[in-house]
């Protein structure tokens, strides 16, 4: 089956885009799932689109004039670690208690039905693909994980699980209550193993294993499809990966984004919709097998 030309559609207004996406998925031998922050919106997670959205979620930081780039910085853990851990402790608790929406399960189902399965590339640090039952060996977290910790300095290339910490946060002031987590190796300060802005101390050595597994898996594919969900244009890591991978592996690109669904110069389809709405509509067609 030939790949159709690129187009932008609306989930509610144009069924043709959903049909095209379903055909591409049905014909594929491997599902390349790429996801940004918009993937978590239907789970109830905030999607920071500029300082206005960020400050609505964290009014204490708004009162101090702190933007997302200010708190998501290694400097924040040196300048005011209780404030930095107030933010990341709150995020950790939020991700732990939030249940991934049903769209995650649909992606897993589609991928598992393909000859070579699926692989996930995500900038999200929430661990929700693993929480939704996807194989951790088929996931690459390009910005790290909030569920892992590292030394702030760092004193070594070690990372370890955050399972044993349960930060208590004064949400009104966005400050950690109680003692700061300490590095078990040097006793110094600790931070989440997340790639921050202007970050020269992120311990990303473990990600090399994820990259190697992804590269080896991609080489097996002959008829892949890339499905990208909720990837923004301001920090375009995921969008660039999707486009580069589609070109290198002769894959169609399905881009799902309510604000910026356009694709150019690639085969595939852009769908102007949210993650769960779009994935559910595609699944209805796949389940009914009513594809012309």
Secondary structure, DSSP 8 states (H G I E B T S, - for coil): -------EEETTT-HHHHHHHHHHHHH-SEEEEEE-GGGGGGGT-----HHHHHHHH-HHHHHTT--HHHHSBHHHHHH-HHHHHHHHHHHHHHHHH----HHHHHHHHHHHTSTT-EEEEE---S-HHHHTT--GGGEEETTEEEEEEEESS-SSS--EESTT---EEETTTTEEES---B-TTTS-BEEEEE--BT-S----TTHHHHHHHHHHHHTT-SSEEEEEES--SSS-HHHHHHHHHHHHTT-EEEEE-SS-----SSSEEEEES-HHHHHHHHHHHHHHT---
